[in-house]
Amino acid sequence: MNPMNQRFGAQAQSAALFDEGLRQHMLRIYNYMGAGLVITGLIAFIVGSTPALYVPIFSTPLKWVVMLAPLAFVFFFSFRIQTMSASTAQMTFWAFCAVMGLSLASVFLVFTGTSIARTFFIAATMFGATSLYGYVTKRDLSKFGSFLIMGLIGVMIASIVNIFLGSSALQFAISVIGIVVFVGLTAWDTQNIKEQYAENYDQESQQKMAVFGALSLYLNFVNIFQLLLNFTGERE
């Protein structure tokens, strides 16, 4: 065989192996994310439909612990992911999803089941479309990263301020801007996950990358869902 043909054949085979590895990596991430959403949804539904569970939580100061616990998990994940084992990272992710389910149980106390289901499918469609865009686009989305992070910080600050103000107009603006920010972050995070993948990473590192990637996309989806509820949710 011509040496040149051998070289191109080897390159093509290497590229095919890399693409297959990347596909499996992304599939693992989406599977983790999907399983996490199932855990969150089940716990939120069970707690939100069981007075013996939600009354002691949401009628006492314990509700603040439940609401802030997911944020504590995110910070813990961010600072400790490098030193965690893959199995610890995975268990921490499942625990985070469960705690998020407790936090989201209040959704079932405020909105009708039909509107929650409808909003979930709308959020899933938006998330799926933007994540797919982030995966297939050749456009470099990194230049939008700083604007998205600034937008995220702005949304967080405005949300905290509005806890005390209770302004419906400000809440509307937060919801609109927040949806745009998290949709953008979904595409950006997906592209980052794809670019960070490397076939020569050891199995342990790839597993941790998959868990952290699932966490990033999970957070984007949950926030899109919550913000959309302000528009499409029908109150009890």
N, C-alpha and C positions, 0 to 999 in steps of 0.2 A: 504493500500500500504506500502511496505517496506520503512522505513525511508531513507535508502541508495538510493533507486530508486527515492524517492521524491526529494532528494538532487540533484542527477544527472539530473533529469528532470527539476528542477528549473534552474540549471546552463546552461543546453542546451537552455532553453527558453530565459534566459538572454543573452546568446551569440548570439542567433538568432536575438533578438531585437537590440543588439549592431551592428551587421553586417548590418541590414536593415537601421539603423540610419546612419551608416558610408556610405553606398551606396547612400542614399539620399543626404548626405552632399557633397560627391564627385560629384554627378550629378549636384547639385546646383552650385558648383564651375565651372564645365565645361560649364554649361549653361551661367553663367555670362561671362566667358572668350569668349565663342562663340559669344554672343551678342556684347561684346566689339569689337571683330574683325570685325563684320558686320558694326558697327558704324564707325570704323576706315577705313575700305575698301571703304565704300560709300562716306565718306567725302574726302578721298584721291582721289578717281576717279572723283568726281564732281569738286573738285578744280583743279586737274591736267588736266582736259579736258576743262576747262573754262578759256580762256585767261583773261577775265575781273577780275577773281579772283587770278590766279597765278602770273600774271605780277606784280601787286602792292606788292606782297609778296616776290617773289624770285628775283626780279630785284632791290630790295632796301635793306637797312640794316635790315628791318623787318624780313628777312629770318633767321637772327641769333636768334631773339626772338622766332620765331616759332620752330627752331631747338632745342633750349635750354629749352623751356617751359616744355616738357615732363620730363626732368631731375628734374626740380623744383617741379613738381607734385609728383614724386617718393620720394624725400626727405620730402616733406610735409606729404605724406601718412605715411612714416616710423616713423616720430616723433609724429604724431597726432592721429594715428589709435586707441590708447588706450583711448583717451579722446573723440573721435567722437562717435556720436550715429550711429546705424546701417544704418539709412536712409541717414545721411550725408555722411557716408563712401561710400554708394552705388552711390549717386549723384556725389561725387568726382571722383569715378571710371569712370562713364560715361563721365564726363567732360574731364578726362585724355585721354580716348579713342578718343574723338573728337579732342583734341589738337594733339594727335599722328597722327590722320588722316591728319591734316594740314601739319605736318612735313613730312609725307610719300608721300604727293602729288607730290613731286619732282621725285619720282620713275617713275611716269607716263610720266614725261617729258624726261626721260633718256632712259627707256627700252620699248620694244614693249609690247603690251597687251598680246600677245600669250606667250611670255617668262615669263611675270609676273604670268600669270595663271599657267603655268607649274611649276614654282618655288614654287608657293603657295602649290600645291598639293604634291610636293616633301617634302617641309618643314612640311606639315601636317602629312605625312606618318612617317617621322623621329620623329616628336614630339609625335605622337600617340603611336609609338612602345616603345619609351623610357619612356614615362609617364606610360604606362601599365607595363613595367618592374619594375619601381619604386614602383608601387602599389602592385604587386604580389610577388616580390622577398622577400625571407627570409634573404637575405644578408644585413648586416648593412652597409649602404652607408655613415653614418656619418663620418667615418674615411677619406673619400675622400673630405669632405666639405672644409677643410682648403686649400687643393690643388686647388680646383675649384675656391674658392674665390681669391686666389693668382693669378690664371690664369686670372680671370676676371679683376682684378686690372691691371695686365700686359697688357691685351688687350686694356683697356681704355687708359692707358698711351701711348701705342704705337700708338693708333688711333689719339690721340691729337698731338703727335709728327709728325705723317705723314701728318697732315693737312698742316704743314709748309714745309715738305720735298717733298711730292708728289711722293714718291717712289712706283713704281708698285710692286717691289719685296717685300717690306715691307708690302704692302697692301695684297699681296697674302698670306704671312705668317700670318698676322692678321686674314684673313678670315678662313684659315685652323684651326688655334689654336682656334679662336673664336667659330667656329662650334662645335669643340670637347668640349669646355668649356660649352657652352649653352646646348648641348645635355646631358652632365653630370649633369648640374644643373637641368634640367627637371626631371630626375630620382630622384635626391636628394630631390628636392622640393616636388615632389609627395609623396615620403616616409615620409618626415617631416609633410606634411599636414595630411596624414593618421595617423601618430603617435600622433599628437597634438589633434586629435579629441577626445572628451570625451562626452559621452552620457548625463552626468549630468550637462553640461554647460547650462546656460539659453539661451533662444531663441535669445536674443540680442547679446550675445557673439558668438553664433554659426553663426549668420548672418555676423558679422564683420569678423570672421575667414574665412567665405566663400568668402567675397569680397577680403580680403588680399591674400588668396590663389589663387583666380582668377587673381589678379594683378601679382603675382609671375610667374605663368605659362604663362600669356599673354606676359610678357616681354621676357621670354625665347623663345616663339614662334616667336615673332616679330624680335628678334635678329637673330635667325636661318634663317628666311626668308631673311632678309637684307643681311646677309653674303653669303647665297647661291646665291643671285643674281649676285655676283661677278664672279661666275663660270657658271651659267646657263642663265643669263640674256643676251638678245640680244639688243644692243643699237639701238635707232632710227636713 
